[in-house]
Amino acid sequence: MAMHAEEIEKLIKESLPGAQVRIEDLRGDGDHYAAHVIYEGFKGKSRVQQHQMVYKSLKGRMGGELHALALQTSAPE
């Protein structure tokens, strides 16, 4: 079962309060998404650490309900 973009956004925002999140459905199939996340808490973290924080917010759904998620993360400038 695929996830909806709104659900992905909600999970990320719940775990990363104040984050700016934009989700794109890359294929229109509800299974391949891109997430653009800007979050103050990413400051001082490596790209890998930032991505780990986002994946953790998805609570184990990555690879199951959510097949593919291309991530772009950054701290606000």
Backbone as CSV, one residue per row, in Angstrom:
resi,resn,N_x,N_y,N_z,CA_x,CA_y,CA_z,C_x,C_y,C_z
1,MET,0.844,-1.186,0.000,0.000,0.000,0.000,0.887,1.246,0.000
2,ALA,0.611,2.145,-0.897,1.413,3.366,-1.036,1.017,4.400,0.022
3,MET,1.921,5.333,0.260,1.658,6.439,1.181,1.259,7.669,0.372
4,HIS,0.469,8.529,0.987,0.118,9.793,0.369,1.143,10.845,0.759
5,ALA,1.349,11.805,-0.120,2.315,12.883,0.129,2.004,13.604,1.441
6,GLU,0.728,13.810,1.721,0.332,14.524,2.941,0.770,13.772,4.196
7,GLU,0.711,12.446,4.137,1.119,11.646,5.284,2.629,11.734,5.505
8,ILE,3.388,11.717,4.422,4.848,11.847,4.522,5.195,13.194,5.139
9,GLU,4.567,14.248,4.622,4.816,15.595,5.137,4.471,15.688,6.614
10,LYS,3.337,15.118,7.015,2.903,15.161,8.416,3.910,14.465,9.330
11,LEU,4.363,13.285,8.942,5.329,12.546,9.763,6.630,13.334,9.935
12,ILE,7.111,13.932,8.855,8.358,14.703,8.930,8.170,15.911,9.833
13,LYS,7.073,16.637,9.652,6.838,17.844,10.455,6.626,17.524,11.930
14,GLU,6.033,16.369,12.226,5.854,15.973,13.636,7.199,15.727,14.304
15,SER,8.138,15.123,13.581,9.442,14.799,14.158,10.426,15.959,14.097
16,LEU,10.234,16.834,13.120,11.133,17.974,12.928,10.309,19.259,12.974
17,PRO,9.877,19.673,14.176,8.990,20.832,14.292,9.611,22.091,13.691
18,GLY,8.808,22.801,12.925,9.275,24.028,12.288,9.920,23.807,10.935
19,ALA,10.047,22.559,10.522,10.663,22.260,9.227,9.773,22.741,8.092
20,GLN,10.415,23.207,7.026,9.717,23.496,5.783,9.837,22.236,4.933
21,VAL,8.709,21.681,4.533,8.700,20.400,3.828,7.897,20.537,2.543
22,ARG,8.485,20.072,1.452,7.781,20.022,0.172,7.951,18.611,-0.380
23,ILE,6.840,17.972,-0.703,6.848,16.607,-1.212,6.379,16.619,-2.665
24,GLU,7.104,15.909,-3.527,6.713,15.773,-4.925,6.510,14.294,-5.243
25,ASP,5.415,13.984,-5.922,5.166,12.628,-6.418,5.853,12.549,-7.775
26,LEU,6.955,11.839,-7.847,7.802,11.849,-9.038,7.200,11.128,-10.239
27,ARG,6.395,10.103,-9.984,5.849,9.315,-11.100,4.331,9.304,-11.145
28,GLY,3.713,9.948,-10.189,2.263,9.942,-10.141,1.685,8.620,-9.669
29,ASP,2.530,7.773,-9.092,2.081,6.449,-8.660,1.924,6.319,-7.149
30,GLY,2.200,7.397,-6.410,2.092,7.341,-4.959,3.136,6.455,-4.306
31,ASP,4.197,6.149,-5.036,5.209,5.216,-4.540,6.633,5.767,-4.652
32,HIS,6.805,6.793,-5.457,8.132,7.388,-5.685,8.032,8.896,-5.452
33,TYR,8.667,9.341,-4.380,8.565,10.743,-3.983,9.940,11.398,-3.878
34,ALA,9.905,12.718,-3.922,11.067,13.536,-3.569,10.627,14.420,-2.406
35,ALA,11.486,14.558,-1.419,11.207,15.424,-0.275,12.294,16.476,-0.185
36,HIS,11.864,17.717,-0.058,12.773,18.847,0.136,12.501,19.354,1.551
37,VAL,13.503,19.248,2.422,13.307,19.577,3.829,14.344,20.601,4.264
38,ILE,13.861,21.724,4.773,14.723,22.756,5.346,14.391,22.815,6.830
39,TYR,15.426,22.648,7.662,15.184,22.530,9.102,16.351,23.118,9.881
40,GLU,16.029,23.955,10.834,17.032,24.606,11.679,17.917,23.577,12.383
41,GLY,17.336,22.469,12.794,18.060,21.424,13.506,19.111,20.710,12.668
42,PHE,19.150,20.968,11.372,20.171,20.372,10.510,21.505,21.097,10.604
43,LYS,21.508,22.298,11.194,22.761,23.068,11.287,23.827,22.261,12.018
44,GLY,25.004,22.197,11.423,26.121,21.490,12.022,26.104,19.989,11.786
45,LYS,25.089,19.493,11.096,24.986,18.059,10.827,25.445,17.770,9.397
46,SER,26.012,16.584,9.208,26.405,16.173,7.860,25.148,15.832,7.059
47,ARG,25.296,15.739,5.765,24.163,15.374,4.901,23.605,13.997,5.312
48,VAL,24.496,13.067,5.623,24.071,11.731,6.050,23.239,11.824,7.333
49,GLN,23.692,12.616,8.294,22.950,12.774,9.551,21.582,13.417,9.302
50,GLN,21.537,14.387,8.414,20.268,15.036,8.071,19.292,14.022,7.485
51,HIS,19.783,13.205,6.554,18.931,12.195,5.915,18.469,11.160,6.939
52,GLN,19.342,10.785,7.854,18.965,9.830,8.901,17.836,10.382,9.760
53,MET,17.877,11.672,10.036,16.826,12.301,10.831,15.477,12.229,10.108
54,VAL,15.502,12.460,8.799,14.262,12.391,8.022,13.761,10.951,7.972
55,TYR,14.649,10.002,7.685,14.239,8.597,7.624,13.655,8.133,8.960
56,LYS,14.258,8.566,10.053,13.755,8.194,11.387,12.337,8.726,11.581
57,SER,12.061,9.905,11.059,10.728,10.497,11.207,9.654,9.683,10.491
58,LEU,10.057,8.862,9.530,9.101,8.053,8.760,8.731,6.759,9.475
59,LYS,9.308,6.534,10.625,8.934,5.447,11.541,8.868,4.082,10.866
60,GLY,9.906,3.719,10.151,10.011,2.383,9.582,9.226,2.145,8.305
61,ARG,8.624,3.164,7.755,7.826,2.973,6.540,8.675,2.946,5.266
62,MET,9.906,3.436,5.362,10.797,3.447,4.202,11.097,2.011,3.796
63,GLY,10.937,1.697,2.520,11.186,0.347,2.030,9.972,-0.553,2.114
64,GLY,8.922,-0.076,2.766,7.674,-0.837,2.869,6.575,-0.069,2.162
65,GLU,5.809,0.679,2.963,4.751,1.516,2.388,5.323,2.562,1.439
66,LEU,6.509,3.024,1.743,7.170,4.053,0.940,8.352,3.409,0.231
67,HIS,8.215,3.253,-1.069,9.219,2.530,-1.845,10.477,3.357,-2.098
68,ALA,10.308,4.601,-2.540,11.473,5.419,-2.896,11.252,6.861,-2.471
69,LEU,12.293,7.440,-1.861,12.231,8.833,-1.432,13.579,9.490,-1.721
70,ALA,13.585,10.392,-2.681,14.797,11.178,-2.973,14.781,12.377,-2.025
71,LEU,15.862,12.542,-1.279,15.909,13.603,-0.269,16.850,14.730,-0.669
72,GLN,16.378,15.938,-0.416,17.234,17.124,-0.447,17.011,17.815,0.879
73,THR,18.068,17.947,1.665,17.958,18.543,2.984,18.932,19.690,3.126
74,SER,18.566,20.660,3.960,19.475,21.771,4.254,18.977,22.513,5.488
75,ALA,19.871,23.300,6.058,19.509,24.205,7.140,19.176,25.550,6.490
76,PRO,18.338,26.356,7.135,18.028,27.667,6.564,19.281,28.531,6.492
77,GLU,19.313,29.379,5.523,20.487,30.268,5.343,20.372,31.504,6.189
